[in-house]
Amino acid sequence: MLFAVPTLRRQYAAWWFIGAGFLPLAFLLPLYYKRAFHLGVFQRGVLGSLGAAAAFAGVLLAGKWTASWLAKGMGEPLKRAGWVLVAVGPGLLLLAWAPNLPLAIIVAVVVSFIGGMFTPAFITTQAFVSPARVRSLSFGFGLLFIVAGVWVLWIVPGVSRVSDHDGIRWAIAALTPYWIIGGLILRSGHKFVAADVGRAFAILTTTAELHRRRLSASANSILVCQDVDVSYGQVQVLFGVNLDLAEGEIIALLGTNGAGKSTLLRAISGLVPVQRGAIFFDGEDVTGMEPEDTFAAGLVQVPGGRGIFPSLTVRENLEVAAWASGRPRADAAASVHEILDLFPSLERRIEQQASVLSGGEQQMLTLGQAFVGRPRLLMIDELSLGLAPIVVEELLRLVRRIHEEGTAVILVEQSVNLALTVAERAVFMEKGEIRFAGPTSELLERDDILRAVFLGAATVETVT
């Protein structure tokens, strides 16, 4: 989720270079005073304290200025923080070649002061752009890049040995590029800040609103998609998709081939990253959550083209689903027996590998796995694809059964007739956007949408 925020990606990239410039400087500077000016331990300690005081003064001053920078634009503090880091680079060159101690002390104090000014602007920006759910993680995660930068950019390339081979002054000077490059990378992130702040606040606002609804409303939304954008590489597939699903509701998600229906399901499940927008499940922000975590939360997707383990037997497939659900063994076993009662053909082939089942039987097994897990939300992608009508009717019987037990269902279909016999509400997608959302009775009055669905399905059949 953190890497889905462009500003954070730039900040983490900058941390590699900041780490390679800052941490080595912390222990090279006392060595510089010792080797270049032959100062003792106490004197070096005093100068270290003076530098720390200067850095603190820079933090205090920049803390006051950050408010005025924000007034000029949300990205202004990060831009200033980048320039501050860039300014440290030339300061280190002056420090490295200072001809006498007084000048070295003055330069060191000024550099420390400038370096301190970086902190308030940087932290403010990171706090604003980080989604509330992972804000503390975003700060802790950055420390990993600081340490990694020391190893990858300073120790491994051999820069750490400059002090021994070429002298302490060259060692200080060698840190200059890290500060300049890190500052320029950090500054480049300022153009993303406004959009990322808007997204973070939208997520926070929606989360608060969902919690308020759950306390005051009688009907709860189990799924909310808000302004969701998804891209595959440079190709954008979803454009500002908004979807709301009530708890226990069943909807039909319709659209022609390539409309973005399957991509929306994959985004909800965490299988593809969301570039913009937010997804909430049961009142919690699940945007960017890993698929195993969304499954554990009760969100299950049945993929198109079957979702079984072909090398396992029918029994083993159902046992895996029972184990993954985390339900008590007795309850899961009862659900397995229920599935076998509903689908006698699976019971007859219980010890056979799933790969030898017919297409319809494989889809039965896939739905059976979902039934065993007792999900809060079940998303089914192309239930009827390539199956005989009699098999589809058997599958629909199980879908209704799952729904009757309180599970919300999203049924992706190209068959309008099939979808409308099951769903209470329909959503129609075209070219990555939702063009219609409402009761199925209203959809039947929209000839333009029905024509698009039927023509799209006919085109697919013709090509096939």
N, C-alpha and C positions, 0 to 999 in steps of 0.2 A: 504493500500500500504506500509506503514511503517513497518508493522510486516512481510511483505514478504522479508525483508532484514535481513538475519541472524545476521549480526553484530549489527544492531540496536536492535534486540531482546535481545541480550546479554547486550547491554548497558542499555536498559530499565530495565532489571532484576537487574542489578547492582545498578541502581538508587534507588531502594527500600532500600537497605542497606546503600548506601551513604547518603540518606536523613535521615535515622534513626541514623546515626553516626554524621553527620555534623550539622544539625540544632539544636539538643539538646546541642551539644558542644558549640555553639555560645553563649548560655546564661548560661550554667553551668560553663564555665571558669571564668567569673567575680565572680560568687558565690564561686568558689573554692578559688580565691585569697582573698575574703572577709572572708570566714569561716576558711580556713586553716591558713592564715597569717594575718588576721585582717587589710587588706589594705582599705583605704578610696576610695571615688568615684574618686577623681583626680588621685590617684596612679593606680587604676584599668583602668582608661581611657588611661593613658600613656602606660601601658603594652598592652592594646588592640591595640593601634596605632602601638606599636613595632611589635606585631604579624602580623598586616596587612602589614606593610612594609616588613617583612620577606617573607610573602606569595607573595607579588608583586615581590620581588627579585627572588623567585623561578619561577614565571611565565616568567620573562624576560630571565633567564638562560635557562629554558626548551624550550622557544621559539627559541633560537639559536640552541639548540641541536636537535630539532625535525627534521630539514632539514637533518642532518646527519643520524638520525634514519631512515628516509624515504629512504635514499640511500641504507640501508641494507635490506629493504623490506617494503611493504605497511603496513604490520601488526605490524611492530616493535614499532611504537609510542604507539599503544594501549597496547602492551605487557608491555612497560615501565610504562605506566600510571597505569596499574594494580598492578605492583610491588610497585609503589609509594604509592598507597593506603594501600597495605598490610603493608608497613613499618610504616605507621602512627599508626597502632594498637599497636605494642610494645612501640612506643613513648608515647602513652597515658598511658600505664601501668607505665612507668618511671615517667611521670608527676604526676600521681595520688599518688604515694608513695614517691615523692621527700621529703627528710627530712628537707630541708631548702629553703628559698625563692630564693637565687641566682641560685641553681640548678634547681628549678622549672621554673625560667625565661629562663634559657639556653635551657632546654628541650622544653619549649613551643615555643620558637623562632625557634628551629630546626624543630619541628613538623610542624609549620606554613610554613616554607620554603619548606619542603618536600611536604606538601599538595599543595602548589602553583605550584609545578612542574607538577602536574597532569593535569592542565587545558589546556595548549597548545596542548599536544599530544591527549587529548580526543577530543577537539573541532575540531582539524584538521582532525582526523579520521571520526568524525561524518559528517563533511562537505563533505568529499570525498565520503562516501558510500551512502549519502542521494540523491535520485533522485532530480534533479533541481526543478521540479514542487512542491515538498513538503519539500524542504530543511529547510525553515524557520519554517514550522510546526513541523519538526522533533525535533528542539531545544525546542520549546515551549511545545511540548507534553511531553518531558522528565521531565519538572517541575512538572507535575501531579504525576509522580511516586515518586518524592522526598517528596512531601507532603503526599502521600499515605503511604510511608514507615514510616514516623514519627508516623502516627496513628496506622498502622497495626503492626509494629514491636517494637515501643517504648511506646506508650501510652496504647494501649489495653492490651498488656501482663503484664502491671504493672511496666515496667522498669523505667518509669518516677517517680515512688514513692521511688526508691532506695535512693535518696538523703535525703528524710525525715526520712526513717526508719533506714538506715545503714550509713549515712554520705556522705558528698560531695566527698570524695576520692573514695568510692565505686561507686558512680554515674559516675564519670569520667572513672573508670576502666571498668564499664559495657558497655561502648561504643566500647571497643576494638574489639569484634567479628564482629560488623557491618562493620568496615573498612577492616578487613581481608577477610571476606566472599565477600564483594562487590568488593574488589580488585581482588580476584581469579576469580570471575565470569567475570569481565571486561577483565582480561587477557585471558580467554578462548576464547574470541571472535576474537583474532588476526588472527586465521587461516582462517577466512571467509573474511577478509578485502580485499585481493587482488581481489577475484572474485566479491565482491560487488562493489568495485571501478570500475572494468572493465565494469560491467553492467550499473552503473550510467553514466559513460562516453559514453558508447555505446548509451544509451537513449538520452543523450544530443547531441551527434553527429548526430544521426538519426533525431532528432527534427530540428536541424539547417539545415540539408540537405533537409528535407521535406519543410521547410519554403522557402529555396532557390529555390526548384523546383516550388513551387506555385507562385513564383515571375517571374521565367524565362521560365518555360515549358508550352506548350499548353495543354498537357494532364496531369491532376492531379490524384494522388493516393489518393483515399478517405480512404483506409484501408491498413495498412502495419503491418504485424506480423513479428517480427525479433527474431529468435533463441528462440522460445517459448517452455519452458518446463512446463509440468503440471503433478502433481502426486495426486493420491487418497491415502492418508496415506503413506505407504512405497512403493506403487506400482506406478511406473512412467508410464504415459500413452502417453504423447507427448514428442518427443525428437527433440529439435532444429528446430521447424517448422518455415519456412519462407513463407509468402504469401503476394502478392501485388495485390490489386484490384483497377482498375482505376475508376474514377467517372463516373457513368452511365453504367458501365459494368455489364454483367451478366455471372457468371461462374458456372459450375457444379462441385461440390465437391464429388468425387466418392471414393469408397472403400468398402471392405468387412465389415461384422459385427465385431465390436471391433477394427476397424482401428484407431479410435480417432476422427472421423468427428464431432460427437455431442459434444465431449469434447472441441474441438477447438472453436465451436460456443459458448459454455458456457463460455469459457475463454474470448472471445471477448466481450461478454455481461456483464462480471463481475460476473457471477454466480459461478465460481470456481477461486481460487487464482492462479496466475502465479508464479512458483518457480524461473524461470530465463527467461530472454528475455524481450521484450517490445512489446506493441500493440499501434499503433497510428491510430486515426480516425480523418479524416479531418485535418491532420497536428498537432493534439494535442495528447499528451501522455495520454492514457486512461487505462494504466496498473493498475489493482487493483481498478479501479473506481467502485462505487456501481452501481447495475443494474438500479436503478431509475435515476441515473445521465447519464448513457449511453443512456437510453431511451429518456431523455430530450434532449440529444445531437442529436437525430435523428437516433439512432440505434435500430432496432426492430428485435426480434427473434420470429419466429413461431415454437413452439416446436413440436416434433413428438408426435402423440397420442392426438392431439387437444389441444387448449389453451383457452378454453372458461370458463365462470363462469356458471356452470351448474344450480345453483339455481336461476339465473336471466333469464328474458325473452330475446328473440332475440333483441327486441328494447332496453332493458336496457344494454345488452352487447355492442351494437353499441354506445349507449350514453356514457357509461363508457370510451370507446376508444376515443370518441370525446372530452370528458372532459380531459382525460389524455394527449391528444395531445397538449392542450393549444392553438389550432387554434381558430380563430373567430367563434362564434356560427353559423353564416350564412354559412360560408365555410364548416364547419364540417357537418351541416345538409344537404347541397347539396351533400356531399360525401356519406352520409348515403342513400339518395334517389338513388344515382347512383348504390350503391351496391344492393339495392333492385330491381332495374331495371335489373341488370345483373343476379341476382339469384331470379327468381320469387318464387321458393319454400320457400325462407326465408321470402318473403313478405307475403305469405299465412299464415305463422306461426309466424308472428311478435309478437303476444302477448303470445305465448307459451314459457314454460321454455326451455332453451337450452338443458337440460338433455334429453328431449324426441325426439330431432332431430336425424336423422340417422347419421352414421359416416361421410358420404360425406357432409351432411348439416352442421355438426359441423365444418368440415374443411373449408367449405365455409364461415361460420361465423367468424372463426379465421382469415382467409385471409381478410375478410371484415373489421375486426377491425384494421388490419395493414394498409389497404388502407385508412381508415378514418384518421389515424395518419400522412399520407404523410411522411414516413421516408426517410432519406437520404440513408440508407442502410437497406435492408430487407434480413434476413437470414431464410431460410425455411428448416426445418429438416424433411426429409421423407414425401414429399408431397403426394406421391401415395400409401403410406403404407395401405394395406387392402381395397383399394377403387376400384370400378368398372372403366373400361377404359372411359366410357362416363362421369363419374363424374370427373375424372382426367382431361379430356379435358376442361371441364368447368372451373376448377381451373386454368389450364394453361392459359386460356384466360384472367383471372384477373391478373395473374403474368405478362403476356406480357403488359397488360394495365398499371400496376404499373411501369414497366420498361420503357415504352414509355414516361412516365412523368418525367424521369430523375433519378429514384431511382436505385441505384446499387443493385444487387441481388446475393446472394450466395445460390445455390440450392443444398442441400444435397440429394443424391439419390443413390439407389442401382440399379435402372433401367437405364442402359446405354442408351437404345434406347430413353427413355423419356427425359433424361437429354440432350442428344445431339440434340434433336429437338428444344431446347430452348436456350441453352448456346452457346456463341461464343468461350469460352475457357474452358478447363477442367483441373482439378487438381485431381490427384489420390493419396490416402493415403493408407499406409499399415504398420501395427504395429507401429503406432504413428509417422511415418515419411512420408514426401512427396516424392514419387518416380517419379512422372511425373507432369509437368505443362506446358501447351502449347495449341495451337489451337486444336479444336476437330478433325480436319482433320488428324492431326498427331497421335492422340490417336487411330484412327481407324486402323492405321498401326502397332500398338503395340499389337501383339497377346498375349504376356505374360500377359499384364495388363488386357486385355479384358477377357482372360481365368480366371484370378483370380476373377474378378468381377462376371462373370456369375456363376462360381463354388460356390462362396460365397453365392450368391443369391439363387442358387438351394439348397444348404445345409440348409439355413434358412427355405425355403419352405418345405423341407423334414421333418425337425424337427417339424415344425408347424403342 
